[in-house]
Amino acid sequence: MSRYALITGASSGIGLALAEALARRGDALILVARERPALESIACELSQRFGVEVLFRVCDLTEPLQLSGLLYELEQCDYRIELLVNNAGAACAGGFLDQDWQRERKLLELNVFAVSRLCHALGNAMARRGSGQILNVASMAAFQAGPWMSSYYASKAFVLHFSEGLREELAPLGVQVSALCPGPVRTPFWRNARLDLRPLERSQWLMNAEQLALLALRGLERNRALIVPGWRNRLLATLARLTPRTLARRIAAHLNRRLQGS
């Protein structure tokens, strides 16, 4: 039976970079995203370049029925998923009350409920086998409140704390859980969230997705609970814990307004 790594949000950005890095090391893949043309192209390219099996499934994880259908298929086909990468995520920039509620709902469905559901379903399968890894992609935003992107910051805080709790629960069952907390990465995330990346273009904080993917896999191989790539981000994560919360959220508010052109 083939062993697979399943990656959500695999059609671009961090998900695509992780898929390529995993294919390079010889992993069979199941790629999940909403865009069929992109998935077909990526699956074909990775399979040809690295000689690995690459499957893909078109699924909008914000729609509970589609997610249930995906999990049913995975169970019926008895795919042995040794690594789950919960990478798919969304952000809404701007004041919470100014947002369209359906956009906010989809953010929570994707960043919180889909992550939890996939961890529950595939985590149970891993626990029964006594082996497996889960990598949940959080963010540096997880370490503090983020005015003008309040739902996104809160959802990533959930991913971080959920992952840390799950790690302790599943470790005795042979399942490793890690949380990846990247800083700013050059991906389509910024455009989709209606954020302006230009203020960070010359910043040393900005990382490319391929570099992040390599650091993430290195952290997985070392079974790190928390993977914070780059010494600058690790320093910032430490400062976030030491800075008074009032000051931390004011700094985040200023930065977020600047990235939104306000």
N, C-alpha and C positions, 0 to 999 in steps of 0.2 A: 504493500500500500504506500502510495506517495505521501510525503509529508510536505505540507504547504505553509507558507506565510500569507496571511490574509491582510491586505492593506486597504483601509478606507480612504477616500479622497485621493485616489492614486493617479488621477488624470493630469495633475500639474503640481508644481511647487514642491513642498516637503515630501508629500506622498509619492510623487514620481521619482524624486531623488532617492528615497528609501527603497523603492521598488528596484531601481537600477543597481543600488549597492547590494541588495539581497540577491538579485539575479547574478551579479558578478561573483558572489561567493558560492553560487551553485544551488540556491534555494528555488524550489518550485513555488509559483505565486498564484494567488487569487486576487485580482484587482477589482475593487468596488468603487464606482462613481456614477454620476448621472449621465455623462456624455458618452454615448455609444461610439461615435466615430473616433474620438480621442482614445478610448480604451482599446478598440480594435487595432489602431495603429501602434499603440504602445506595446500591446501584447505580442503583436507580430514582430516588432523590432527587437524586443528583449529576448524573445525566443530564438530568433536568428542570431543575434549577437553572442548570446551566452549559452545556447544549447540547453536551456531549461524549459520545463513545461510552464506555460503562462495561461491561466484561465482568466476570464473576466465576467463580471456580473453587473448589469446596469440596475442601479437601485437608488432611489431618493430616500435617504435615511431619515428625512424629516417626516415621511409618511409612514405611520405605524403599520399599515397593511403591507406595504412593500418590504419593510424590514422583517415582518413576520414571514413573508414569503421567502425571503433570502435565507432566513434561519431554517425554515422547513426544508428547503432544497439542500442546504449544507448537511442537515441531519439525515435526510433520505439517501443522499449520495455517499454518506459516510466518509467525507473528506477528513483526513487526519491533519488538523491545523495545529502546528506546533508553535506558531507565533502569530498573535493577533496584534496588529498595529492600528489603534484607534486614532487616526490622523485627521479625518474629516472635521472641519469646524467652520464656523461663520462668526462674523462680527457686525455690529450695528454702531456706526459712529454718530454722535450727536446726543442731545438730551433725551432721556428715557420717555418723557411725556410727548415728545415731538415725533416719536417713531410710530410707524404703522404697526398695529398689534400683530398682524399676521407675520410680519418680518421678525418681530421679537419672539413669537411663538416658534418659528422655524429655528431660530438660534438656539432656543432651549431644547427643542426636540433633538437637534443635531449634537450640540455640545454636551448635553447632560443625559437625556433619556436614551439616545442611541448608544452612547458609550456604555451606559449601565446595562442596557439590554444585551449588547454583544459580549460584555464581560461575563454576564450571568450565564448566557447560553454556552459560549465557547469555554468559559472557565469551568463549568460543570463537566464538559467533555474532557478537558485537560486533567481535572482532578480525578476523574474515574481512571484515567490512564496512568496517573502519577507523574506526568511530565508536561511541560509547556511554558511559554513565556507570553506575557502581555506587556505591550508598550503603549501607554496612553500619552498622547501629546497634549501637554498643558501649555504653559507660557510663563515668561517672567511676570506677566500680569497677574499670575496666581498668588503672588506674595503680598498684594495690597489691594485696596479699593481703587477704582478708576473712574472718577466722575467724567461724564460725557462719553463713556463707553461702559456704563455700570453693569449691564447684563453680561457683556463679554468677560470683563474682569471677574465677576462673581462666578460665571460658569467655569472659568479656568481654575479658580480656587477650589471649586467642587472637584474637578478632575484631579487636582493635586492631592487633596485630602482623601478623596475616595481611593486613589491608587495606593497611598501610603497605608490606609487601613486594610485594603484588600491584600496587600503584600503580606502583612502579618497573619491574616486569616489563611491564605493559600500556601504559604511557605511550608508548613508541615505536610501538605498534600503533594509537594513536588512541583508546584507552579510558581514561577518567578514573575513578579509584577514590578515594573519600573515606570516612572513618570519623566517625560522629557520636557524641559522648560527652556525653550530657546528665547533669545532676545529677538530683535528685529532681523528678519530674513528677507532677502530679495525674492519675492514670489508674487503671484497674482492676488494674494490675500489683500494687499493694500488697495488695489483698484476695486475689488469686490466689496470692501468695507467702506469705500468712498473716503479713503485717507490719502493724503499727499505725502509721498515718500521723499520728496525733494529735500526737506530739511535734514534728512539723515544720509543723503547720498554720499557725502564726503566723510561721514562718521566712521570711526574704527569699530563702532558697535555693530555695524551692518555686516551680516554674514551671508554667504551664498548657500543655496539649498544643498548642493553637493558636499560642501564642507561639513555642514550640519549632519547630513546623513552618515558620514564616516564616523563622526564623533558619537552619534547616537548608537551605532552598532558596536563601537568600542565599549561604550558604557553597558550595553546589553551583555556583551561577552564577559564583562567583569561583574555582572549581576548587581549593578548600582541601583539603589532604591530611587535616587534622584539624579537625573542626568542634566546638568546645567552646563552647556557647551561654552567654552571660552572663559579665560580668567576674569575678564571684565564683567561678564554676566554673573560669575560666582561672587565677585566682590559686591556687585549691585544687590544680589539676593541677600547677602549678609547685611548690607546697609539697610535694606528694606525692613529687616527684622529689628534692627536697632533704632531706627528713626521713629520719633513719636508719630503716632498714626495721623494726628491732625496735619502735621507737616507733610507726611508722605502722600496723603490724598490731595493736598493742595499742589504739590509738585506734579503729581499725575494729572490733575486737572489742567494745569498750565501746559504740559506737554501735549495732552490730547487735543486741547483747543488749537494749539499751534499746528498739529498734524491735520486738523480739519480746516485750516485756513482761517480760523477765527481770531 
